């Protein structure tokens, strides 16, 4: 019983919402994350954790915006490994799964998403309905979601955009 009480007190004191800070990533931070995730598992070693100030990050938040209005948000977990003489921080994401309510998007944006195709010529998006018969635009599950980062030269990465740049992504770090 004492152990359970101890962990509850620890949990609520450590993760009080008032102590969390959400900060928008700079272009440089986006480039660093994208470069790391493009090189495998997105692992940062101890020196890189200190250099890029990653030790207090709990997760990343991806916000999708249309005309400045947030239409969808998703949380992306991070992973810490701490061992004897070794610490790492890894980002297990390059892609995220998210669906947009069709009611939140004008017809031309919906059409632009439905027209997007993969390099194999497959449709990137499809319309799905939930139990309440609400319509959603969702990425094709075979693709593993929406790519977060974009580059033209494999040197400088930016956040991706959708529907010909009409839907923008904003990336935040959630810190304690």
N, C-alpha and C positions, 0 to 999 in steps of 0.2 A: 504494500500500500504506500509506503514511504517513497519507493522508487517511482511509482506512477505520479504521485503528487509532485515530486521533484521535477520530473520531465514536463508536467503540465506548467509548472511555474516557470521553468526554463523556456519552454516554447512560447508562452504568452509574453514573457519579458523580452525575449530576443526578437520576436517577430510582431511586435505591436505595429499596427498600420501607421501610426503617427511617426514612427521612426524610419519608415521607408521613404526613399527619395527616387523619383522618376526623372531621369535626365535624358534629353535628346542627344543622340550621338552626333559627333562632328563628322565631316567628310573624311578626315584622316582616320578616325576610329572605325568607320564603315569600311574603309580600304584595308585596314589591318585585319579586321575580322574576316572579310571576304577572301583576302589573300591566304590566311591560315586555313579556312575551310576548304579552299580550292586545292590545298596541298595535302589532303587526306582527311584526318579526323578533327582538324582544327584545334590541335593541342598546343598549349602554351606551357613552357617550362617555368621553373621558379623565378628566374631572372626576368623573363618576359611578363610574368604575372605582376611583378613589382614595377617594371618599366611602364606597362600600360595601365597600372592601377586597377587590376581585375579582382583583387582579393575580397572586396565587399559586394561583388555583384551576385545577386540571387537568381536573376533571370533576365531575359530580354523581352520586350513587348513590341510587337509589330502592329502598327496601325495602318489601315488602308483608308485613304481619304479621296473623296470625290468633291471637287469644288470647295475645298477647305473643310468639308463636313466628314466626320469619321463615320464610315459605313460598316467597318468590321475591325475587330481587334483580336489578337491571339498572343498567348504567352509561350515563350520558348525557354525551356529549362537549360541550365548549364550543369556541368559535372565537374566536381573537384575530386582529385585523388591525392591523398596525403600519405606518404610513407616515410620510412627511415631514410632520411637524406634526399628524398625526392618528393616534389609536389608538382601537380599539373592541373590545368584548368582546360576543359575541352568544351567545344561547341558542337553538339551533335546535329547541327542543322545547316543545310544549304537551301532547303525547301520547306515551306509550311503549307499545311492544308487549311483552307478557309473557304467558306461559302458566303455568297452575297445574296441578300434578299432582293428579288427582282423588283419589289416595290420601292427599294431605295435607289434604283438606277433608272435613268431615262432609257427609252427604247434604243437610241443610237449607241449607247454604251453597252447595253446587253448584246446588241447585234455585233458590235466590234469584238466582244469577248467570244461569242459563238463562232465568229469567223476565224479566230486565231487557230493556227495549226502547228503541230510539232514538226521537227525536221524530217519525220517519217511520213508527213502528210495526214496524220490523224488529227481529229478535233481535240483541242486542248480543254474545252469547256463543255458542260452539258447542263441541262435543266433537270432538277430533282424536286420532288414534293415530299413534305413531311406528313405526319399523321393528320395534322390540321389542314392539309391541302394547300399550305403556303408554298410558293415556288421559290427556289434558290438556284443560283448559278454556281456550280461547283467545278473545280478542276477535275480532269480525267484522272481517276485513281491510279491508272497504270503509270502516270508520270511522276507520282510521289509528291504532288503538290506544286506550288508556285515557287519558282526560283527567286530567291531574295536579292541576289547580286547580279550585276551586269558589267561586262567589260568588253571593250572593242580590241584591246591589245594585250590582255593578260597582265597588265602592269598597274593600271588604275581602275579600281572597282567603284561602282556607285550602286545605290539601291535601285532595284528594278521598278518599272512602272507597267501598268496594264492598259489595255484598250487604247493603244496609240498614245499613251501618256496622260490619259484622262483620269486614271486611278493611280494615285501616288502612294508610295510606301514611306512610312516614317518609323525609324527604329529608336527605341528608348532602352536604357539600361535601368534596371530596378536594383537599387543599392540599399544596404542597411547602414 
